[in-house]
Amino acid sequence: MALLVALGVALVAAAIVAAAVGQLPIAPSEVLGSVLHRVGGWVGLDIGSVPSHPRGEAALWNVRSPRVLLAALVGAALGGAGAVLQAVFGNPLAEPSVIGVSGGAAVGACSVIVFGWSFLGSYTVPAIAFATALGTTLVIYAMARHGGRTEVVTLVLMGIAVNAVTAAVIAYLVFLGDSQAREQIVFWQLGSFNGSRWEAVRVVAPVVAVGLAGVMAITRQLDLLALGERSARHLGVNVERLRLTSIVIVSLLVASGVAFVGIIAFIGLIVPHLVRMVVGPSHRTLVPASVLGGALLVVIADVVARTAVDYADLPIGMLTALVGGPFFFWMLHRTRTAAGGWG
């Protein structure tokens, strides 16, 4: 509980700082005052105040607030999804891209960019990315089923195979596209919160809320699954239904974020592993802590992405990969050392 409180406080503090920094600096106290002013207006109280800079209020609420909230939502989704996948696969090295969500979303988004589809207006890319992500995941699951059961190893291998196919399709789309389309594809694959708007928050927030509610509802069953499939079945857990439910929830969580901001790597891998090292394997604490930790890490990473270089917005996926890659190598080494070797 202490960790959850600490992560919650840190997330609020990070969000305030993230809303304060930028090309137009706003003091954190003014950010807090503006939030109180908005809340007071909704309930009919005169509290707080607007930022002193004439453009501060517009910059805070039209540009930074939706970006910070979307970063927190996507981070929470990735953190929670990673914790669930690691429980379902029984492997702390599992992460959302294993089941093809990211690859499927990338195929959909790249297709829209290359072929110029616009039948849903500005929502065409996220809508198609979401649909292809969920569809790819369900195809992998269906291919991995045999005799009414799904073997985890088969599911992982199917995911690897399908990810290879999606990578080939993306390469072909890059070949077909013009220079502008190629630039958009590369930028989307690296992930970015640049241009985040309230419309995206309104779409992502309810999906993530439903997904996280579903995740919290299965934490007890995930704890029982950690005892082994046979023991879980004896304790009344429908392992196959739990696995399917988990995969659908993870697909919703990851696809909803990836569809709007592109691929953000390693969050679903790093955060649950770090949390597990602190609180242990109990998913009743691990999952909510991973949700808060994922939100905190992505908010911080986004601040670095838009402030590290003056007048530039670095791809956030590049930053998370720079940190996550070495961390992944360290985890591999730690796992191999603890197990006394790979074989």
VMD Tcl script that draws the C-alpha trace (Angstrom):
set ca {
  {0.00 0.00 0.00}
  {2.86 2.37 0.80}
  {4.28 1.81 -2.70}
  {0.91 2.56 -4.31}
  {0.60 5.81 -2.35}
  {4.18 6.79 -3.23}
  {3.64 6.05 -6.93}
  {0.36 7.97 -6.91}
  {1.94 11.03 -5.32}
  {4.91 10.82 -7.69}
  {2.56 10.58 -10.69}
  {0.62 13.69 -9.65}
  {3.86 15.60 -9.06}
  {5.30 14.46 -12.39}
  {2.10 15.48 -14.19}
  {2.21 18.97 -12.67}
  {5.87 19.38 -13.63}
  {5.20 18.03 -17.11}
  {2.42 20.58 -17.60}
  {4.70 23.35 -16.34}
  {7.79 22.86 -18.52}
  {8.04 23.75 -22.18}
  {8.81 26.60 -24.55}
  {6.40 28.74 -22.51}
  {7.41 28.09 -18.88}
  {4.60 28.03 -16.32}
  {5.33 27.77 -12.62}
  {4.09 24.50 -11.03}
  {2.17 26.58 -8.48}
  {0.36 28.32 -11.35}
  {-0.44 24.93 -12.92}
  {-1.97 23.78 -9.64}
  {-3.81 27.09 -9.29}
  {-5.23 26.77 -12.80}
  {-6.41 23.24 -12.10}
  {-8.14 24.39 -8.91}
  {-9.67 27.30 -10.83}
  {-11.12 24.92 -13.42}
  {-12.42 22.52 -10.79}
  {-13.88 25.42 -8.81}
  {-15.68 26.65 -11.91}
  {-17.28 23.23 -12.38}
  {-18.62 23.14 -8.81}
  {-19.40 26.85 -8.51}
  {-16.49 27.86 -6.23}
  {-14.07 30.74 -6.79}
  {-10.73 29.08 -6.02}
  {-7.33 29.06 -7.72}
  {-6.24 31.42 -10.48}
  {-5.16 31.42 -14.12}
  {-1.45 31.59 -15.12}
  {0.06 35.05 -15.21}
  {1.24 34.79 -18.82}
  {-1.48 35.85 -21.30}
  {-1.07 32.65 -23.33}
  {-0.44 30.43 -20.32}
  {-4.01 29.22 -19.91}
  {-4.35 28.27 -23.57}
  {-0.97 26.53 -23.65}
  {-1.75 24.63 -20.47}
  {-5.21 23.37 -21.37}
  {-5.12 23.14 -25.16}
  {-1.62 21.71 -25.65}
  {0.00 20.31 -22.51}
  {-2.88 18.91 -20.44}
  {-4.17 16.50 -23.12}
  {-0.61 15.43 -23.84}
  {0.17 14.72 -20.18}
  {-3.13 12.89 -19.62}
  {-2.68 10.80 -22.77}
  {0.86 9.91 -21.71}
  {-0.41 8.79 -18.30}
  {-3.23 6.74 -19.86}
  {-0.95 5.01 -22.36}
  {1.69 4.34 -19.70}
  {-0.92 2.89 -17.36}
  {-2.25 0.66 -20.15}
  {1.21 -0.61 -21.09}
  {2.23 -1.20 -17.46}
  {-0.94 -3.12 -16.64}
  {-0.79 -5.10 -19.89}
  {2.80 -6.12 -19.24}
  {1.99 -7.35 -15.74}
  {-0.90 -9.47 -17.03}
  {1.11 -10.98 -19.90}
  {3.98 -11.90 -17.61}
  {1.49 -13.66 -15.34}
  {-0.26 -15.49 -18.19}
  {3.02 -16.58 -19.80}
  {4.68 -17.28 -16.45}
  {7.73 -15.38 -17.68}
  {9.02 -12.00 -16.43}
  {10.53 -11.34 -19.87}
  {7.15 -11.28 -21.63}
  {5.77 -7.97 -22.94}
  {2.83 -6.79 -25.08}
  {4.51 -7.05 -28.49}
  {4.79 -10.82 -27.96}
  {1.14 -11.37 -28.92}
  {1.30 -9.17 -32.02}
  {-0.61 -6.11 -30.81}
  {2.06 -3.59 -31.81}
  {2.84 -5.28 -35.13}
  {-0.81 -5.50 -36.08}
  {-1.40 -1.85 -35.20}
  {1.65 -0.83 -37.24}
  {0.34 -2.63 -40.34}
  {-3.00 -0.84 -40.08}
  {-1.48 2.59 -39.49}
  {1.10 2.22 -42.25}
  {-1.60 1.10 -44.70}
  {-3.61 4.25 -44.00}
  {-0.54 6.43 -44.43}
  {0.56 4.82 -47.71}
  {-2.84 4.47 -49.39}
  {-4.20 7.79 -48.14}
  {-7.43 6.47 -46.62}
  {-9.47 9.16 -44.91}
  {-13.01 7.77 -44.59}
  {-12.98 8.45 -40.81}
  {-11.21 11.79 -41.00}
  {-8.52 12.32 -38.38}
  {-9.58 9.09 -36.65}
  {-8.76 6.88 -39.66}
  {-5.23 5.98 -38.51}
  {-6.14 5.16 -34.89}
  {-9.33 3.33 -35.86}
  {-7.64 1.09 -38.45}
  {-4.61 0.56 -36.18}
  {-6.89 -0.50 -33.34}
  {-8.86 -2.89 -35.57}
  {-5.79 -4.55 -37.08}
  {-4.10 -4.84 -33.68}
  {-7.07 -6.62 -32.15}
  {-7.59 -8.73 -35.27}
  {-3.95 -9.84 -35.37}
  {-4.05 -10.83 -31.71}
  {-7.19 -12.91 -32.17}
  {-5.68 -14.64 -35.22}
  {-2.59 -15.56 -33.21}
  {-4.75 -16.91 -30.42}
  {-6.90 -18.94 -32.81}
  {-3.82 -20.42 -34.52}
  {-2.33 -21.36 -31.14}
  {-5.42 -23.29 -30.00}
  {-5.46 -27.05 -30.40}
  {-7.89 -29.49 -28.90}
  {-9.69 -26.75 -27.01}
  {-6.52 -25.63 -25.22}
  {-3.82 -23.05 -25.81}
  {-0.21 -23.84 -24.99}
  {1.78 -20.82 -23.87}
  {4.88 -21.84 -25.82}
  {2.82 -22.27 -29.00}
  {1.22 -18.87 -28.46}
  {4.62 -17.20 -28.11}
  {5.99 -18.94 -31.20}
  {2.91 -17.94 -33.20}
  {3.38 -14.39 -32.00}
  {6.99 -14.38 -33.17}
  {5.99 -15.77 -36.58}
  {3.17 -13.28 -37.08}
  {5.39 -10.40 -35.95}
  {7.87 -11.42 -38.64}
  {5.09 -11.32 -41.22}
  {3.86 -7.92 -40.06}
  {7.44 -6.59 -40.25}
  {7.64 -7.81 -43.85}
  {4.29 -6.18 -44.70}
  {5.46 -2.89 -43.17}
  {8.68 -3.07 -45.19}
  {6.62 -3.57 -48.35}
  {4.40 -0.60 -47.48}
  {7.50 1.53 -46.92}
  {8.67 0.46 -50.39}
  {5.34 1.47 -51.92}
  {5.07 4.82 -50.16}
  {6.53 8.14 -51.25}
  {9.11 10.05 -49.21}
  {6.47 11.82 -47.12}
  {4.70 8.56 -46.30}
  {7.99 6.94 -45.34}
  {8.79 9.75 -42.94}
  {5.35 9.43 -41.33}
  {5.73 5.65 -41.01}
  {9.15 5.95 -39.37}
  {7.91 8.63 -36.97}
  {4.80 6.60 -36.08}
  {6.83 3.46 -35.43}
  {9.05 5.38 -33.01}
  {6.08 6.75 -31.07}
  {5.28 10.34 -30.12}
  {2.74 12.34 -28.14}
  {3.29 15.39 -30.32}
  {-0.04 16.85 -31.40}
  {-2.08 15.09 -28.69}
  {-5.57 16.55 -28.37}
  {-8.56 16.16 -26.09}
  {-10.34 14.09 -28.75}
  {-7.71 11.37 -28.34}
  {-8.03 11.50 -24.55}
  {-11.81 11.12 -24.81}
  {-11.42 8.02 -26.96}
  {-8.56 6.36 -25.06}
  {-9.70 7.10 -21.49}
  {-12.89 4.97 -21.44}
  {-11.18 2.06 -23.22}
  {-8.26 2.10 -20.79}
  {-10.64 2.45 -17.83}
  {-12.60 -0.62 -18.91}
  {-9.40 -2.55 -19.58}
  {-7.87 -1.70 -16.22}
  {-11.11 -2.61 -14.44}
  {-10.95 -5.98 -16.17}
  {-7.31 -6.40 -15.18}
  {-8.07 -5.72 -11.52}
  {-10.96 -8.19 -11.63}
  {-8.68 -11.11 -12.55}
  {-5.77 -10.45 -10.17}
  {-6.86 -13.19 -7.76}
  {-7.06 -15.71 -10.59}
  {-3.61 -14.65 -11.80}
  {-2.25 -15.38 -8.32}
  {-3.77 -18.86 -8.48}
  {-2.39 -19.40 -11.99}
  {1.09 -18.67 -10.62}
  {0.79 -21.93 -8.64}
  {0.68 -23.85 -11.92}
  {-2.10 -24.71 -14.36}
  {-3.01 -27.98 -12.68}
  {-3.20 -26.44 -9.21}
  {-5.19 -23.48 -10.57}
  {-7.73 -25.82 -12.16}
  {-8.10 -27.74 -8.92}
  {-8.80 -24.42 -7.17}
  {-11.64 -23.63 -9.57}
  {-9.88 -21.46 -12.18}
  {-10.90 -21.91 -15.79}
  {-7.39 -21.48 -17.16}
  {-8.37 -21.34 -20.82}
  {-11.04 -18.70 -20.23}
  {-8.66 -16.72 -18.03}
  {-6.01 -16.81 -20.75}
  {-8.43 -15.67 -23.45}
  {-9.83 -12.93 -21.21}
  {-6.33 -11.72 -20.40}
  {-5.30 -11.59 -24.05}
  {-8.42 -9.64 -25.07}
  {-7.92 -7.17 -22.22}
  {-4.25 -6.70 -23.12}
  {-5.19 -6.15 -26.76}
  {-7.69 -3.45 -25.82}
  {-5.24 -1.71 -23.50}
  {-2.26 -1.72 -25.84}
  {-4.13 -1.12 -29.08}
  {-6.01 1.89 -27.69}
  {-2.75 3.65 -26.87}
  {-0.65 2.47 -29.81}
  {-3.37 3.54 -32.25}
  {-2.95 7.21 -31.34}
  {0.71 7.61 -30.37}
  {2.55 4.83 -32.17}
  {4.75 2.10 -30.73}
  {6.34 2.71 -27.33}
  {8.69 -0.13 -26.51}
  {9.77 -1.79 -23.26}
  {7.33 -0.09 -20.84}
  {5.33 -3.29 -20.48}
  {8.55 -5.21 -19.85}
  {10.47 -2.93 -17.51}
  {7.80 -1.62 -15.16}
  {6.23 -4.91 -13.95}
  {9.68 -6.41 -13.48}
  {10.88 -3.49 -11.36}
  {7.67 -3.51 -9.32}
  {7.94 -7.25 -8.77}
  {11.44 -6.78 -7.35}
  {9.95 -4.40 -4.74}
  {6.58 -5.90 -3.79}
  {6.92 -9.54 -4.77}
  {4.69 -11.71 -6.99}
  {1.22 -10.96 -5.56}
  {-0.80 -9.55 -8.45}
  {-3.22 -7.74 -6.16}
  {-0.40 -5.28 -5.52}
  {1.75 -5.90 -8.58}
  {-0.90 -4.97 -11.15}
  {-2.03 -1.60 -9.70}
  {1.59 -0.70 -8.94}
  {2.55 -1.53 -12.53}
  {-0.31 0.65 -13.78}
  {0.86 3.63 -11.72}
  {4.51 2.95 -12.49}
  {3.86 2.75 -16.22}
  {1.97 6.04 -16.16}
  {4.75 7.70 -14.17}
  {7.53 6.43 -16.45}
  {5.82 7.49 -19.68}
  {4.98 10.97 -18.33}
  {8.62 11.46 -17.33}
  {9.88 10.08 -20.66}
  {7.59 12.45 -22.57}
  {8.93 15.42 -20.63}
  {12.46 14.40 -21.62}
  {11.34 13.88 -25.23}
  {10.06 17.44 -25.61}
  {12.66 19.26 -23.54}
  {15.97 17.45 -24.21}
  {16.53 19.35 -27.48}
  {15.42 22.96 -27.96}
  {12.56 23.42 -30.43}
  {12.44 19.69 -31.18}
  {10.23 16.79 -30.11}
  {12.16 13.53 -29.89}
  {10.33 10.25 -30.53}
  {9.46 8.81 -27.14}
  {9.83 5.24 -28.41}
  {13.46 5.98 -29.15}
  {14.06 7.08 -25.55}
  {12.30 4.10 -24.00}
  {14.24 1.76 -26.29}
  {17.54 3.38 -25.32}
  {16.76 2.71 -21.68}
  {14.84 -0.54 -22.14}
  {17.37 -2.26 -24.37}
  {20.25 -2.27 -21.85}
  {17.77 -3.10 -19.09}
  {16.56 -6.09 -21.10}
  {20.14 -7.32 -21.52}
  {20.65 -6.97 -17.78}
  {17.50 -9.01 -17.10}
  {18.64 -11.72 -19.49}
  {22.01 -11.89 -17.75}
  {20.35 -11.92 -14.32}
  {17.94 -14.67 -15.35}
  {20.69 -16.81 -16.85}
  {22.89 -16.36 -13.76}
  {20.04 -17.22 -11.40}
  {19.13 -20.33 -13.41}
  {22.74 -21.47 -13.74}
  {22.67 -21.30 -17.54}
  {20.14 -21.50 -20.36}
  {19.98 -25.21 -20.75}
}
mol new
graphics top color blue
foreach p $ca { graphics top sphere $p radius 0.5 }
foreach p [lrange $ca 0 end-1] q [lrange $ca 1 end] { graphics top cylinder $p $q radius 0.2 }
display resetview
